[in-house]
């Protein structure tokens, strides 16, 4: 029996040393020295960008209804200001080509109307439109999303509910089709739970089987989940053809290929595995969430004064303010980052639903499991299946330092007792209580310093462990 040949590496479609081709979209009422309103990567054929993706993205950040916004280019030969911007319609192949476009509002003078711009995802409001004839909650989605139809969902097994039901539904990664190293991936991240509630996204629970299959969760392989939460790609409906009335097809769309030579070749415009039981509204919210980064929205990176569209959560209404670009960041976050209970929960108190025995986890929302995605800037730190971490934790908790039942800070002596017990157990030696008599000259001086307050104890020695083999696969290595 001969050894199997090595796998063929994926094709490199992008030189990591060369910047990706980008298309800039500008606000026509600001001077040419102002930063771009929006910057999107052109990863389609011949360095193009899907026209619908470009137009919808501009409507999102400008808080404009889908039929009111349009793309334009400057007409150098135009006479008056009303004729200086020439409207661009959807090309026959649906691909937008060029370097620079302007986003304008219908019925308003482009060069003088400073329409307000939304500074962050927290200030963006999901466009709800009530319910359809079947009683299903639907958003006021743009045309490509409005015509998106996902495959039918078969009735679920009655014994599986909660987060385990998403795995029972999808079985494999919805992008790669792989079964190994998969986990729950949230469309609207766990950290945005308060935004989710404020925008009434729980309306999607009226969809069939929503309480069982959690329409905010997909199953993804861990490495693909990382790219997904790092905003490298998202899911989009696209119309591949010359007719605008044709139905849209859901594909993966690469947003930022810079530094990833394999990303476009592997994932761009690729049809995912069949996605069932997932809310189209949650997919659209994920797309909007992926746009609000400094990479895509550099508009406020100057000292100019801007018209900014802000959401006032206390009043429950949006308002427009004039802010200096350098001050906009102070207004960006209005919801606290929600945290999952899994980090503080004891392994013996884990939600039953993660074990797949048919019980709900008790939060009643049907959108988040016990794992969580922690977003830091444009990147993230992903937890796995909510398994208790193996090996030495990144930070020593008070419980390991002898914290008493009253939750008070442990004494210095109890800290040393815990440290010696830990070192002894790692070396395979029996642990014994630490006393001033049994700690040697150094420990005696430390004890004297504790009593007299004149000497400081030495730092505890930090013992590092080698990561377990395969720790990346099971999600236990969070270094």
N, C-alpha and C positions, 0 to 999 in steps of 0.2 A: 504493500500500500504506500503510495507516494504522498508527500505533503501537498496540501492544496496550495495553489498559487496565491500570491497576495492580492488584495482587493485593488482594483484600478482607482487611483485617486480621482476626485471630481475635477472637471476642467476649470482652469482659472480664467475667468471672463473679465476680470478687472485688475489692473495693475495697482497694488496698494500704494505705490509711490506717486501715483498720478491722481489728482483730484477728480472726483466724479463730475460728469457734465450736469450742470444745474440750470434750471430756468427760473428767472427772477420775476416776481409780480410786484408791481409798485403801486403806491397810492398817488393818484394824479394831482391831488391838491397840495402836495408838499414839494419843497424844492428838490432839485436833482441831487443835492448833497445829503438828503435824508436817507437812512438805510432802507433796504427793500422791505416791503410789507410781508412778503412770504417767499421762501426759497424751497423749491422742490427738486428732487433728483430726477433726471430724465433717463430712465433705464430701459425704455421700450426700444423697439427697432429703430435704427438710424438716429439714436440719441433723442428720441421723442418722449412725450409724456401723454398719458391718456387725457383727453380733453375734459371728460366728466370729472375726473379726479382733480384736475386743476381748478375748474369752476366751483365745485362743491367745497374744496378746501378754502378758497377765498371767501365764499359765502359764510363759512363757519366762523372764521376769525373776524369777519366784519359784521357779524350778526345781521345778515341780510337774507330775506326770503329767496328761495331758490330761483324764482322767476324774475326777480328784480335786479339781479347782478349780471354783468356781462364782462367779457374780456375784450380789450381793445389794444391797438397799437397807435403810436403817434403818426399822424399824416403830415409829413413835413410840408407838403404842397398845399395844405389847407389854409384858407384865408382867415376866417374868424375863429375865435376860441371854440365855438360850438362844433366846428368841423375839424378841429385839430386831433381828435381821437376817432379812429376808424374801428368800428365793431368787428370782432372776429367770430365767425360762426364755427360750428363743429365741422372739422374737415371730413371728407368722405370716408377716410379710413379710421376716423376717431382719434387720430394722433396729433397732438399739438407740437409743432416744431418752431424753433426760434430761441432767442436768448432772453428777450425782455418783453413783458406785456404789462398792461395796466388793468386794474380791476375797477370798474365803474358801476354806478348805480343808475338804473333807468329813471329818466325824468329829472335828473339832477345834473347841473353843470359840473363836469368832471374836474376842471381846473380850479374851481372855487369851493366846492362842497367838501368839507372835511368830515366825511362820515366817521363815526367813532369805531374803534377797534377793540376787541376783547383781549385783555392782557394774559389770561391764563385759563386753564380748563375749569377752575373753580367758578369763574364768572360766566361761563358758557351755560346756557340753559337748553335742556333737551327739548326739541320741538314736538310736543305732544299734539295729537289731533283727535283724541277720544278713542272710540271703538268702531270696529267694522260691523257688517251685517250679522256675522256669526258671534258677535260679542267679544271678539278678540281685541285687545289693546293694540293700537297701531300708532306709530309716530308720524308726524308730518315729514316724511322722508323725501329726499330729492329723487328725481326720476330713475336713475340706475338702481337705487336701493328700493324704490317703491315697487319695481317689477321683479325683485329678487324672490325666488321661490325655492325653499330648501326641501330636500326629500322628505317624504312622509315618515312619521315616527311610529314604529310598531308599539303596541301596548307594552308597558314595562312589566317585569316580573314583580309580583306583589310583595315578595319577601326582601327586596332590595330597595332602600330609600336613602336619601341624603347624599353625601359626597361619593359613597361607593357606587351609587347608581350611575354617575357619570362614567365611571370606568366600565360598568356593566353595559352601558349604552355604546360607548365608543370602542372599547377593548384595546385598540391600538392608537398610536399617535395619529392625529387627524391630518398631519402634513406628510410625514414619512411613511406611515403604515407600519412602523416598527412596534413590537409589543414590549420589548425590554426597556427598562429605565424610563418609564412614563410616569406622569404625575398630573394632578389637576392644575390647569392654567385658567386664571380668571380673565374675562374680557374687560369688565370694569374692575380695576385692581382693588384689593382689599383695603388699601390705604385711602381709597376714595369712597368708602362706605357712606360717609355723611353727605357727600355730593349725591350719591345714589339715592339716598332717602329724600333729600331736599328736592330732587328733580322728579319725584314720584315714579321712579323706575320699577317699583314693586307692582305697578299695574300689569307687568308682564306675567304675573302669577295667574292671570286669568287664562293664559294659553293652556292647551291640553297637556297634561302631565308635568306642568311647570313645577309643582310642589314636589314631584318625585325626581325629575331629571335635572333640575337646577339649570335654567337657560343661560346663566352667566358663566358656565364652566365648559371648557374643552379639555380633552386629554391630549397632551403634547409630550414628546420626548424631552428630557431635561435640557439638553443643549439647545434645542429649538425653542423651548420655553424661555431660556435665558435671552435669546435673540429677540423673541417676541416682547418680553418685558423691557428690554433695552431699547425698544422702539426702532429696531432695525427693519422690521417688516410688519405688515398688518394684513387683514383680510378685506377685500373690496369686490363689489360687483362691477364687471366690465361688459360692455357691449362690443363684441368682436365682429365687426361687419360694417357695412355702409348704411344700414337702415337704423334710424334712431328709435324706432318703435319695437325693435326686437327685444326679446327677453335678455336679462343680464345673467352672467355666469360668475359665480363666486370664485375668486382666485387669490393667491398670495401676492402681495405687492411690496417690493423692496423700497423702503423709505431712505435708508442710509447705507449704501454699500462701501463707504470709505473705510479702508483698512481691512476689508473682508473680500479677498479676491474670489472666493467661491460663492458668495451670497447670491449674486444675480443669476448665475448659471444654474444653481440648485433650486432656487425658490421663486424667482420673479415670474409672474403670470402663470404659475403652476396651479392646476386644479387640486384642491385638497381631497383627502378621503371624504366619503359622504358625511356631511354634517347634519345631524338630526337633533331635534329637541333643543335647539339653541335659538335665542331671541335675535331676530334681525336688528331690533332696536339696540340691543347690547353690542352687537357687532359694529353698528354705526357709532355708538358712544365710544367704543374702543378706537375707532379711526380718528374721531375728534380728539381724544386724549393724546394720541400719538403725534398730533400736529403741534401742540402747545409746548415747544421747546425752543431754546435759543438758536438751535441749528436751523429750524424752519421759520421761526418768527423773530427776526433780528430788528424789527421795526423800531422798538423803543430804545435802542442802544445809541442814544445821542442826547444832547442837551436841549433839543427842541421841545416846544410845547405841543402836546397831542390831545386830541379828543379821545377819551378812553371810556369804554362802556363797562360799567361796574355793576355787580349784583349786590344789593343790600339785603342780607339774609334777615335782619331784624324787621325791615319794612316789607319784605317779600316782593320787591320790585327792583327793576334795573334803572339806573340813572347814568347820565353822561357827565363826566368831569373833565376839566382841563388840567393836565399834569405834565410836569417836566419828565422827559424820558428817563432820566436817572432816578426819579422817584417812583416810577411805576412799579418797580419790584417790591416796594413796601406794601402794595395793595394786592399783590398777586394771590396770596393764600388767605382764604376766609374760612376754610373748614380745617379742623384739626385732623391730622393723619390718624385714621382709625387703626387700632392694633388688634390683632387676633388674640384670643384668650389662650392660644396654644403655647405661647412662650412661658406663661406663668403657671399653667396647669400641670399638676403632677401626672406622671405617666399612668398612675393607677386611676386617675379621674378623667381619662380621655373620653371624648364623645363616643358613644356607642356606634354612631353612624359611620365612623371611619373604619369600623371593623366589618361593615357590610352585613349586619344581622337584621336589617329592616327597620331600625329605629331612627327617628329624626333626631338631630342634634340639639333641638330645643330652642333655637333662636327664631324659628318660625318664618325666616325670610326666604329661604330657598335659593340663596345666591352665593353664599360663601361657605366653604368648608373650613376645617380647622387649620389648614395650612394658610400661609399668607405670603404676599409678594410685597417686599419692602423696597420702595423706590427711593433712590438717592440720586437726585439730579436726573440725568438721562440714563443712568445705569441702575442696577438693582442688586439686591442680595436675596436669593431665592431659598425658601425653606422647602423641604421635601414633603413627605407624607405625614408630618407631625410626629415623627418618631423621636424618642428621647435621644439627645446627642450623645455620641460615644466619645470616649477619651476625655481629656482634660478640657473643661469649658474655657471659653475665651476670657471670661472674667469670673473671679471667685465670688460666689454669692455669700451673703451673710449666713445662710443655712450651714455652709461648709465651715464656717469660722466659729461655730458654737453659739449662734444666735439663740437667746433664751425665748421662752414662751411669750414674754411681753414685748417681743420684737425690738429689744434694745440692742445697741451696738455692743458686741462682745468685748470682754476685757482683754488686755494684752496677753495674760497668761493663757486664756482659753484659745487665743489665736495661735500661740506656739504649740499648744497641745494638739490642735487640729493639723498644724503643719507637720509635726513629727509623726503623727499617726498616718498621714498621707504618704510621707516619704518611706515610712517603714513598710507600709502595705505594698508600695511599688517595688521595693527591694526584696520582698518576700520575708521580711523580718517581723517578729511579733511586736505589736505596738504596746507601749506602757505609758502610764501617766508621766507627764513632765513635771518635775519639781526642781526648785533651785539647787537642791543637792545633786540631782542626777543630770544636770545639763553642762557641767564643766565650768571652767573659769569664765568663758564668754557669757554663758547663760547666767552665771551668778552676777556678773556686772550688769546684765540687762535687768535682772530682778531688782538689783539695788537701784538702778535708774528708774524703774517703775515706781518704787516706793518713794524715792526722794525727788523725782521729777527733774533731775539734773542731767541724766544721760538718755540718749535716744537709742532704741533697740536697733540692731542690725537688720537689714532687709532680708526677707525670707528668700531662699534660693528657689528659683523657678525651674521646675523640671519639665522639659518638653518631651512629648512622645512622638514616635514616628506615626504618621497617619496610617490607618488600616488599609490593607490592599483592597482595592475596589470601593473605597469609601466614596468616591465621586459617584459611583453608580447607584449606591443606596441612599445618597443624599445626606449622609451623616457627617461629612467633613465640611465644616463651615469656617475654614480658615480664611 
